[in-house]
Amino acid sequence: MRARQRGIALLTAIILVAVAAIVATSIAWQSQLLARRGIAVFTVAQSVAFAQGAEAMAAYALRDNRQRNPQIVSTNQTWAKPYGPVEMDNGVVLEASLEDQQGKFNLNSVVYWNPQASTFELDKHQYDIFVTLLRDLDIDVRYADLLVDWIDPDIAPASSGGEDTLYLSQNPPYRPPNTFITHTSELLALPGFGRDNYLKIAPFVTALPNGETVNPCTASGLVLDVTLNDPNNQSQYRSVDLAQMREKGCWPVKADYTAPLSGPDKTKVEQRLDEKSKWFRLRTNIRIGTADFVLYSVLFREPSNKVRVVQRSFGSE
């Protein structure tokens, strides 16, 4: 009997030791996870603080540029020069670059405000420019109609577009917003648009308020060609070394850019051009140890020369 009791006691001791080991391991694992979460939270907070510092530096550069060059914004100016990489703190490296958003095609410009009808309607001139942009990038031009229907407030689909019926048949179903785009990634919500098409078009489009202009001093060759919308000069600027032409200032200036046009077409293009810009995007890359952090900030420079952040997106464009 005593031998049997000693066996039971030994088994009980083994079980208690096993349970204690499991509990200790669990406590150690949870402690390790909490420590890692704390480090991650601290790293993100540190990254955001440095990114906000980069925003402040960009705002200063834009204000200073406006004071020095009140009549023009071009890529040979100080604001357009990349900053870094520079070590900001022990193990913290920062890079930043500013980009003029008004050097791109504004997706929201495919509609205009019709005061007679008190609604937004198709802007045929801007629509044609977007069709040309899609065609030049080898993207199905039906997305021009889909974009118009995505933005305009009516529920009547364009010839190749779509409204509620089209989007409710998707998996999962959703509805078009029937309002302006706030980020170019909304193009991915158009049925079948896909990542490949988005990567093609993303460098050339932006999502700004409806009436904003294009700056010919900062636009790419493709944007210059499609904005001109001249059948006789379909690839005039894509074959030019713009960086070299812009080393000393704005090129092409508005007057020279629109010189080949005449009549109503010239007037429409001129109305959409301005050699000054007020919308910029800051890309901030921060490396802390082995962790990378990317912040995209849209900056707006007010007429008073005050610069404020209107949009942030983390980790993606």
N, C-alpha and C positions, 0 to 999 in steps of 0.2 A: 504493500500500500504506500509506504514511504517513497519507494523508488518511483511509483506511478505519479505521486504528488510532485516529486522533484522534476519529472518530465514535463508535467503541466506548467510548472513554474518557469522552466527553461523556455518552453514554447511561448508563454505569456511575455517573457522578457524580450524574446526575439521579435515578437509582433510589436511591442512597445518601441523597441529600437527602430524598427522599420517605419512605423508611423512617425516617429520623431524625425527620422531622416527625410521622409517625404515632406513634412511640414517645414523643416529647415531649408530644404531645396526650394520649395515654393516661395518662402519668404525671401531667400536670396535672389531668386529669379525676378520676383515682383520689384524688389529693391533695385535690381539692375535695370529693369524696364523703366521704373520711375526716374532713375538717374539719366537714362538716355532720353526720355521725354523732356526732362528739364533742360538738358543740353540742347535738344532740338528747338524747344521754345525760345531759349536764350539766343540761339544762333539766328533764328528767324527775326526775333526782335532787334538783334544787332544789325542784321542785313537791312531791315526796313529803315532803321535810323541812318545808316550810311546812304541808302537810296534817297531818303528825304534830303540829306545833305547834298547829294548830286542834283536833285531838283532845285535846291536853292542856288547852287552854282550856275545851273542852266538859266534860271530866271535872271540872275545877275548879268550873264553874258547877253541875253536877249535885250534887257533894258539898256545895257551899255551900247549894244549895236544900234538900237533905235536912236539913241542920243547922237551917235557918230554918223549914222546913215539914215536919216528920217524918211528919205524918199524912195529907198530901194532895199530889197533883201536878195542877196545873191550868195552863191556857194563859195566865193573867194573871201568871205568875211570870217571874222574870228569865231562866231557862234557855230560855224559848220565844221570846224576842226575837231576831230576826236580827242578825247581826254584820256590819258592813261595808256597802258596799265600803270598804276601807281600804288605803292603799298601805303595804306592809310593807317594801319595799326599792325601790331605783331601778328602776322599770318593772315591779314585782311588785304586783298588786292581789289581795286576798283577800276573799271573801265566805263566810259560814258560817251555817247554820241547823240547829236541832235539831228533831226530830219525835218525838213519843211513839208508839212502835210498838204500845203496848197500847190505843191509841185506834182500832184497826182489828180486823177479823175475822181470827182466827187460822186459817189453812187446815188446820193440823195438828189442830185440835180436832174434826174430823168423825169421829174415832175415839177410843175410850177403852179403858183397860186393864181387861179382865175377869179378875179374879184366879181365878175358878172355872175358866175355860177356859185361863188362862195365855197369853192372846194379846190383841191389839188388835182391837176390833170396832167396828161402826158405832155412832156416837153419834147417835141419831135426832133429838134436840133440836137439836144443832148442825148436823146435816145439813139439817133443815128451814129453819134460819136461812140457810144457804148457798144453798138453793134460792130462798128469797125474795130474797136479794141478787142472784142471777143474773137472776131474773125482772124485778126492778126496773131492772136495767141493760140489759134487752133482750138477754140472752145465753141461749142454749139451756140449759135446766135439766138436760139429760142430762150436762153436765159435772160435776154433783154426784156422780153415780155413777162417772164416770171418775176423779174425784179420790179417792174412797174406795178404788177398786181400785188406784190408783197408790200409795196409802199402806199399806193393810192387808196383812198378811203372807200371806194365803191366795192361792190361785190360782183361786178360783171367782169368775167375773165377776158383778157386780150386774146388775139387769135391763137397764139402759142403759149399763153400764160395759164394761170389757174388761181382759183379762189378756194373757198372752204371745201368744196367737193373733192378737189384734188388732194388737199392736205389731210382731210379726214380719212382718206383711203390709205394713208401711209401707216407703217407699223414702227412705232406706236403712232396713233393719230394725233394731229395738232392743228392749229389754225394759223393763218397768216396774221401778222399784227396790224396790217393796214395803217402803218405809221412809219416814220423815218427810221432808217437803220442807225444804230448807235455804235456798231463795231463791224468791221469788214467780215469777221468770221460768220456773220449771219448768212452770208452766201452759202455756207455749208448746209443751211436749212432748206435750200431749194432742192427739190427732188432730183437725186442723181448727180448733183454738182460734184461732190467728191473732193478728196484731199488733193489729188493731182491737179485738178483745175484750179483749186484755191492757191496752191503754191505757184502756179503760173501767173495768176492775176494779182496776188497780194501786193507785190512791190509797186504796182501802178495805180492802185485805187485807195480811196479813203472814205470815211463816213463823217462828213461835216454838215453844219447847217445848210439848208437848201440853196441859199443864194450866194455862197462863197465862191470866190474867183480862183483862177489858175494863175500861178506865177511862172511866166516863161523863163525867168532867170534861174529857176531851180528845178524845172521839170525835166524828166528824162527824154531821150530822143523819141521813144515810142509815144509818150504822152503828148509831146509837141506835135508829132505827125498826126495823131488822131484828133487832137483838139483843133488843129487847122482845118481838118476835114476837107482838104482840097484834092480832088481826084487827080490833078496834074502833078501833085507833089506828095505822093503817098509814103515815101520813105526818105524824105529830104534830110531829116535831122538824125535818123538812126545811123546814118553812114558818117556822121561827124564826130570827132573827138571833142565832146562837150567840155570835159575837164580842162583841156588845153585852151579852148576858146574862152573859157570863163576865168582864166587865171588872173585877168586884170579887171574883171567886173561883170556886169550883167550881159548875158548873150543867150538868145537874141533879144534885143530890146523890143518893146511892144510894137513900135512903129514899123520896124523892119520885118518883124514876124508876120504882121497882117498885110504887108505891102502887096503880096501876090493876089489878094482877094479884092472883091469889089461888090458894091450893091448891098442888098440885105444880108448876104452871107458874111460880109466883112463886119457889118454892124453887130451881128449876133456873136461873132467870135470876140470882137472888141469888148462887148459887154461882159464877157466871161473872163477877162484878163486883167491882171493888176500886178505891177512889179513890186508891190509890198505884200507881206504875209503877216498873219497874226496867229496861225495855228501851227504848232510844232509837236513833234513826238520825240521824247527822250528815251533812249534805251540804256539801262544801267545794268552792267554785269558785275556781280560781287562774288569773290571766292573767299570763303573762310575755311581754312584748312583744306579739306577735300570736298566741301559742300559748295555747290554753285547756286546762285540766286540771280534771277533776272526780273527786272521790273520795267514795264513799259508805261510811260506817263505822257498823257496828252496835255500840253501846255497852251494856254490862251493868253495872248498879249493884248490887253485892253487899250483903247485909244489914249488913256491916261498914262500908258507905259507900265502899268502894273501887270505882273505876270502871275497867273494862278493855275493850279492843277485842276483839270476838269474830269479826268478819267485816269484810272490806274488798272493795269492788268498784270497778273503775276505769272511768270513762267511760260507764257505763250503770247503770240502777237494778237 
